[in-house]
Amino acid sequence: MTSTPVNLLSLRSNQSADRPLPATLQQGQLAVSYGASDPGLYFEDSGGAIRKVGPNHYAATAPNTGAVGQTGNSLGETWVDSSTSSYYMKVWNGSAWQKVGAGFADSATSANTATSANTAALATSSIVSSGIAVTSSLPASSPQGTIMYRAAAPSGLFIYVGSAWEPV
């Protein structure tokens, strides 16, 4: 049996915040916007809505603020808001940005800064399972499986494995 190569092409744009319009995609079709300040992979779901598949947006302003294509945001889209010294992870709920809570934050409804008791708990091998810390730098060591978001470059989600932080 011989195989015939098939080229799969996705819609693509090098402009930041160039989200596809629903009329330009078929359900399940991919579109890529690779502009450096607001890149993303998009698809149309079975309900006709455009969904973004990352990456987390990191900036002082919300993603898609200066829309080139489709306006608005995707349900479940995430943003690390760096507009204040307390970085906040936020998620789009369909109508507004909501702060993501963290089990060791100052309150369950607004992740801000870790309390001294919970910082000590991290240092004594407690496992934090209900939230993700947003920090400018990762601690030298942490309990296995701890997940943190580093806001300073190189930013991203990290997990502590073995004796080192690994990007997720």
LUMSEDO-872275 format. One record per atom (N, C-alpha, C): z negated, x, y negated. Coordinates in steps of 0.05 Angstrom, whole numbers, plus 5000, padded with zeros to 4 digits. Layout:
BEGIN
ZXY;...
END
This chain:
BEGIN
500050175023;500050005000;500050184975;501650114957;501750264931;500350094910;499250234891;498050084869;499550134843;499649934827;500949954802;498849964780;498850174764;496850194743;497149964723;494849874714;494749654694;493249754670;494549724647;493149794622;491849554610;489249574606;487749354594;487249434565;488149264547;487849324519;485849134506;484049234490;482249064475;483049074446;482248874432;482648874403;480849094392;481749244372;480049454361;480549494331;478549584318;478749634289;476949874282;477850024262;476150254253;474550184228;474649934220;473149844196;470349754205;468349834190;465549744196;465349444190;463749314206;463149024203;465748854205;467648944221;470048794226;469748644252;468248424251;467848254274;470248064278;470948024303;473347854308;472747564302;474847424294;474647134290;474947004317;473546784322;473846644347;476646574355;478346514335;481146444341;482746674351;481846924346;483347154355;482747244383;480547144395;479747224422;479946994442;480347064467;480146874489;477446914501;476446714515;473746734527;473646974545;471647144541;471347384557;472947634548;474647594529;476247824519;474548004502;474948264504;473348454488;474748534462;473148594442;474048704417;472148914409;473149134397;471449364390;471849424360;469649454346;469749544318;468249814319;469750024313;468450294315;468050424288;467950274267;467150384240;464350484242;463850724231;461350864235;458850714226;458950564204;456450454193;455650184207;457450054221;456749804235;458649764259;458449944279;460249914303;459249694322;460949604340;460049414359;462249334379;461349234402;463149124422;462548824422;464748664421;464448374419;466048234440;465147984447;466747814465;466247524457;467947344466;467647064461;466346944486;464046794482;462746674505;464046404512;463046274533;464346024543;464045794523;462245824504;461845614483;463545664458;465045884458;466745944435;465446114414;462946204419;461546374400;462246674405;462346824383;462747114385;460047244390;459847414410;457347554416;457647854413;455647984402;455648274398;454048404420;455148624431;453748774453;453049044442;451249064423;450249314412;452249474397;451349694386;448749814388;446849684368;444249754370;442349664350;443249764322;443149594303;443849664275;441449794263;441750014250;439550154236;440250194207;438950044189;439550074161;437549914145;437649944118;435949794101;436949514096;439549464102;440749204100;441549104127;441648844130;442348714156;445148774164;445748774190;448548824198;450348594188;452848664185;454948484176;454448374148;452948514132;452448424104;455048424088;456748624092;459348644079;461548584098;461548344109;463448274130;466348324123;467848444141;470748474138;472048254153;471048194177;472147974193;470347734192;469447644216;467747404219;465147454205;464247254189;461647274175;459447194195;456947264188;454647184204;454047384226;452147314242;451147494264;451147344290;450947504312;450947394339;448147334348;447747114362;445247044374;444247274391;441747364386;440647584402;441247864391;442847884370;443448144358;440948264347;440748534348;438348674339;438848854315;436748904300;436949064276;434249204272;434249474267;431949614258;432049634228;430249484215;430249464186;428649694174;430049874160;428850104149;428350074119;428349824109;428049784080;425249834070;423249864088;420549934080;419650164097;417350274090;416350504106;415350414133;414950154137;414250054164;416749934176;418050094194;420450004206;419949754223;421749554221;421449314237;423849274254;423449214280;425549134297;425848834294;428348734289;428748454284;431048354303;430948094309;432947974326;433947724312;436647664314;437847434302;437447194321;436146984311;435546754328;437646524325;439746584311;441846384306;441846274278;439546314264;439446224236;438046414217;436346604229;434846784212;434047034228;433447254215;432347494228;429447454233;428547494257;425747474265;424647744273;422247814264;420948064272;420248044302;420648274316;420048284344;417148374346;415448234362;412648304365;412348544384;410048664383;409448894401;406548874410;406048924435;403448894447;401349074434;402149294422;400249484410;400449494380;401949304368;402249304339;399949184325;400049174299;397849064283;397448764288;399448624296;399248344304;401548274322;401248074339;403248004358;405747894345;405647804321;408047684309;409547874291;408448094283;409848284266;409248574274;411148704287;410748984294;410849144269;408649294264;408449444240;407549724247;405049774248;404050034256;401949994278;401850194296;399950174318;397050194308;395250044320;392450054312;391250304325;389050404315;387850644327;386950604355;385950364362;385150304390;387550314409;389750204400;392050194417;393450464419;393350624397;394350894398;392751054418;390151024418;388451154438;389151064466;389650804469;390450704496;392950834506;394850884488;397351014496;396751304506;394951434492;394251704499;392751724525;391451504534;389951514559;391351374582;394051384582;395751284604;395750984607;395250824587;395650544589;398550484588;399450274602;402250204602;402649974582;404450004564;405049794544;407449654555;407149394561;409349254574;410449024557;409148964535;410048724520;411448794493;412049044488;413349114463;414349394462;415849454441;417049724438;416149824411;415050064411;414150194386;416550304371;416550274345;418550394328;417150614313;418150864317;416751094306;418751284294;417851454276;419651654264;419951904283;417851954298;418052174317;416452104343;417452194365;416152134391;413752314396;411652214408;409352384414;410052594435;408552814436;409153034454;409052944483;407252764490;407252654517;406352364516;406752224538;406051944539;405951854568;404751624575;404751534602;407551484612;407951524638;410551484650;411551194645;414151174637;415350914633;414950794605;413550944587;413250844560;415950844546;416550634532;419050604518;418450594488;419950754472;419550754443;422350774430;422450664406;424950694390;424350904368;425951114368;425651324348;427551254325;426451214301;428051134278;429351374265;428151614267;429351854254;431551964272;433452094261;435652214276;434752424296;435752434320;437652234331;436151984339;436751764327;435351514332;436251384358;434551204368;435251064393;432850994409;433350864431;431250784450;430751014470;428251084474;427551294492;425451204512;425451324536;423451264557;422251534565;419651534570;418251784578;418451804609;419852004619;420252044648;419552334655;417952374675;417152644683;415352764662;416452954647;414953074625;416553084599;418552894597;420252904574;421152624566;421952584541;423152344531;426152344538;427152134549;429952114557;431251884541;433651914530;434951684517;435651474538;435451224529;436051004547;438950924543;
END
